[in-house]
Amino acid sequence: MQLNKQKFALAAAAVMSGWSVICAVLVAIAPNLALTLFSWMVHLVNLKAGVSFPGAIYGIIEVFILTYITAYAFALLHNKFIQPKT
């Protein structure tokens, strides 16, 4: 089965827009927590300290969970968008 490119792109854009809103809210209400979470995911490097082993593991777990949720939401929205209108 081929994906409908326009509908899949719409689903992806909707999901990523949602993540952007979540990110903005998190940074606004809890900037230190946001920095910690994002630093685990992107291996934010302070020149005085490297990535710790637990930080790397937390980052892997975080990326796995966020990827799973994102892919699930993409599939859910894609399937909703390709359903024929009644």
Phi and psi in degrees as a GROMACS rama.xvg file:
@    title "Ramachandran Plot"
@    xaxis  label "Phi"
@    yaxis  label "Psi"
@TYPE xy
-87.0915  145.686  GLN-2
-80.8878  144.61  LEU-3
-75.8423  109.688  ASN-4
-59.6474  -42.8649  LYS-5
-66.8294  -41.7381  GLN-6
-69.3697  -39.1669  LYS-7
-65.6915  -42.1643  PHE-8
-63.1365  -37.9652  ALA-9
-63.7174  -43.6984  LEU-10
-62.6458  -44.4526  ALA-11
-62.7993  -44.2046  ALA-12
-63.621  -39.409  ALA-13
-64.5363  -44.3306  ALA-14
-66.1319  -46.1264  VAL-15
-67.7012  -31.6903  MET-16
-64.2457  -38.9919  SER-17
-61.3615  -44.6737  GLY-18
-61.6784  -37.7457  TRP-19
-63.6081  -41.9499  SER-20
-64.2162  -45.5958  VAL-21
-58.9077  -44.0992  ILE-22
-60.8392  -47.6726  CYS-23
-62.063  -42.1371  ALA-24
-65.0115  -44.2994  VAL-25
-61.8052  -43.8012  LEU-26
-64.1889  -37.1848  VAL-27
-69.7696  -40.2599  ALA-28
-96.3843  -22.5671  ILE-29
-147.373  70.7214  ALA-30
-60.642  -36.9  PRO-31
-68.178  -41.4571  ASN-32
-63.1155  -43.6187  LEU-33
-59.6078  -44.3824  ALA-34
-61.5009  -42.5652  LEU-35
-63.128  -48.84  THR-36
-61.5472  -45.8273  LEU-37
-71.4964  -31.3319  PHE-38
-68.0147  -33.5228  SER-39
-63.8147  -39.5288  TRP-40
-75.4993  -38.5066  MET-41
-108.508  10.7865  VAL-42
54.8091  47.2688  HIS-43
-55.2338  125.763  LEU-44
-109.386  120.858  VAL-45
-89.4392  132.724  ASN-46
-60.9115  -19.236  LEU-47
-89.9297  -16.0287  LYS-48
-145.023  141.412  ALA-49
-92.1069  -174.555  GLY-50
-75.7756  128.807  VAL-51
-82.1726  160.452  SER-52
-61.6099  -48.4029  PHE-53
-60.4895  -37.9828  PRO-54
-61.9029  -39.5278  GLY-55
-65.4865  -41.9865  ALA-56
-64.5528  -44.8062  ILE-57
-59.2966  -39.6379  TYR-58
-63.4175  -42.6778  GLY-59
-62.4679  -45.3275  ILE-60
-63.3087  -43.9344  ILE-61
-61.6238  -46.3259  GLU-62
-63.7567  -40.4784  VAL-63
-59.697  -49.8801  PHE-64
-64.0257  -46.6276  ILE-65
-64.5966  -37.7647  LEU-66
-65.8115  -42.798  THR-67
-60.8587  -49.0916  TYR-68
-61.6516  -43.2677  ILE-69
-64.513  -46.8363  THR-70
-63.896  -40.0799  ALA-71
-62.9499  -44.8933  TYR-72
-64.8243  -40.2487  ALA-73
-56.7865  -50.5705  PHE-74
-62.8185  -43.6842  ALA-75
-60.2538  -49.5687  LEU-76
-68.1096  -39.4425  LEU-77
-58.9278  -47.6549  HIS-78
-62.8336  -36.3107  ASN-79
-66.5319  -40.9155  LYS-80
-71.1764  -27.7372  PHE-81
-89.0649  -7.28196  ILE-82
-66.4008  137.63  GLN-83
-65.1063  143.334  PRO-84
-76.4723  138.872  LYS-85
